[in-house]
Amino acid sequence: MAESSKSPAEEKRKVTVTEALAQLPGEKGERFATVFKHGSLLVEIYAPRGIDPQKPHTRDEIYTARGIK
């Protein structure tokens, strides 16, 4: 069987919030991770801590929020 050259984000079609959160923080302390990729669509999880240092983006974005009790 040939090995796939796709990343885990490209292989999966369903990602739970728990699976996405498990990718944070990244190896270098990143606050975001790509959890799904298909063509030009990227689904990322972002978990700001304290001050949010983001700048305006060149791509359209949709945000959802999840509170933790």
N, C-alpha and C positions, 0 to 999 in steps of 0.2 A: 504494500500500500504506500503510495507517494505521500510525503509530508506536505501539509498545507503551508503556503507562504502567508496566509492571512493571520492577522493578530487576533487575540481573544475577542476584542471588541468587534471585529468583522465576522467572526464565526457565530456568535450568539445572536439569537433573535428575540430573546426575552431576558431582561435583567431586573432583578428585584432591587428595591432601595437598600436592603441589607447587603446584597452583593456589591452594589455600587459604593456604599459607604466603606466597605472592607478594603477598597483600593486607596483610601485616604488615611493619612497623608501619603503622598508619593515618596519615592526613594530619596528625593532631595528636599522633602518637606512641602511639596506642591500642595496647594489647597484645592486642586481640581484633578479630575481624571476622565479620560474618554472611556465611556462604558459601552458605546454602540456606534458603529460606522457602517454606512451604506451609501455608496456614491459620494455625493457632496454633503450628505446629511451627517452631522456629528451630534451625538447625545453625550453630554458631559455632566458630571456631578461636580458641584462647587460648594465648599463649606468654608465660608469666611470666618475668621476668628478675630475679634476685636475690630480694628479699622479695616475696611474693605479697600484695598489698593487698586482695584480695577480701573481701567481707563475705557473710554468709548471704544466699541468694537466696529469692525468693518463688515461683520456679518449680522444678519437678523437673528434675534434670539427670542426664545420663549422661556419664561421662568415659572417654576412651581415652587411652593414652599412647603416644608414639612417641619412641624414643630416636634420637639422631643419633650416628653413629660418626665 
